[in-house]
Amino acid sequence: MTMTRRSFLKTTLETSAMMSCMPMVPDWLVRSSLAQDPSGNNDRVLVLVQLTGGNDGLNTVVPYEDPVYANSRPTLRLPVSDLHKISDQLAFHPRMAAFSRLYKDGHLSILQGVGCPDSSEDHAVALRHWHQADTEDRQTGWLGRLADHARLNHQTGVPVALVSAIKRPFILTAQQAIIPRIDTPDKMTLVRPTDTGPKRDAQTNGFLSLVQETSAQSRIMSDRIHQAAQIQAGDAYPSFALAQNLQTIAKLIRADVGVRVFFTELGGDGFGGFDNHANQIGNHCALLHQLSESVGAFVADLKTQGLLDRVLVMTFSEFGRTVNENGRRGTGHGAAAPVFLAGGKLKGGLIGQHPSLTDLQKNSLKHHTDFRQVYATALDTWLGIDSQAVLGQQFDTVDCLNV
């Protein structure tokens, strides 16, 4: 059904006396500018990076001293001399030099053995579990519920945005909140009647056309976004799509538009992403290089701008890969895998033990940390948001942040 201006405003504007006295502005912009978090954490930002397809954790954080690793992967095992050592047991993949530097600087943590109870080996089902933060069927994603929670509670106000060209993921499915997609900051700038240059097509920018006529408050926010579009990128940003998305996020953080949670992605380009059943070495190398260099550039940019302490980056993938390679120089669908955290307020280092390579779950690593514990940490500890209200139950947090 086509959304009319009236139905849009009815859906997105508050009905309280305070809000009714204010100029009518886009809902997510109003809340981002007005939200006051009593915990004092209202300026912190969470950036989620999805590694689509099931990342091979064993060739990402490599247990190079374990003989089971070498024996299980006759063609996929990585030469020790090429690795970036983390400890006397573990090392980063050869193409993850930027992650190695972040780790040494204390700006990267590795959460080992993270997974989902009763993990599915089906991509769609497993990803759905991670997106809804539940193994039972839910009608909304956990970031969608976070946005709904913000809509109902002025004191938490956590606007969420998608910064990626992929199809809108289920994780952003909400009951009431509108979660915008931001390609680049300039595409989120409201058009003034006095603006020069080509006008945007209303059919392809339906969201913007509905909020075209706004009040002074929305103009102020628009000015901030416009200023973000003019910010020069850091010198170190590579040309990868993920790096460009992170550059856009960095600009929006600098512009202080109030978005507190960003979602972006690597691997969902229609070519299988991290799902490497055959000839894994080359594709996996390329993807890990893009991840490492993109996040490395993002962290360096934020650090230069004095913003790194406000930002937490979290990676996740729907599952890991099998310990044994499959005969086609690839791996099958697995279970547990590492989660990376990057930012300025980390305790740093390795969090949790590396899973055993002999005590397995269908030839896959067993998890010891429920993925929802990581979500709860991001909500309770980092954003100052009641995780139980979003996740539906209470989970222990992970001791990994200096806050």
Secondary structure, 3 states (H helix, E strand, C coil): CCCCHHHHHHHHCCCCHHHHCCCCCCHHHHHHHHCCCCCCCCCCEEEEEEECCCCCHHHCEECCCCHHHHHHCCCCCCCHHHCEECCCCCEECCCCHHHHHHHHCCCEEEEEEEECCCCCCCHHHHHHHHHHCCCCCCCCCHHHHHHHHHHHCCCCCCCEEECCCCCCCHHHCCCCCCCCECCCHHHHCCCCCCCCCCCCCCCCCHHHHHCCCCCHHHHHHHHHHHHHHHCCCCCCCCCCHHHHHHHHHHHHHHHCCCCCEEEEEECCCCCCCCCCCCCHHHHHHHHHHHHHHHHHHHHHHHHHCCCHHHEEEEEECCCCEECCCCCCCCCCECCCEEEEEEECCECCEEECCCCCCCCEECCEECCCEEHHHHHHHHHHHHHCCCHHHHHCCCCCCCCCECC
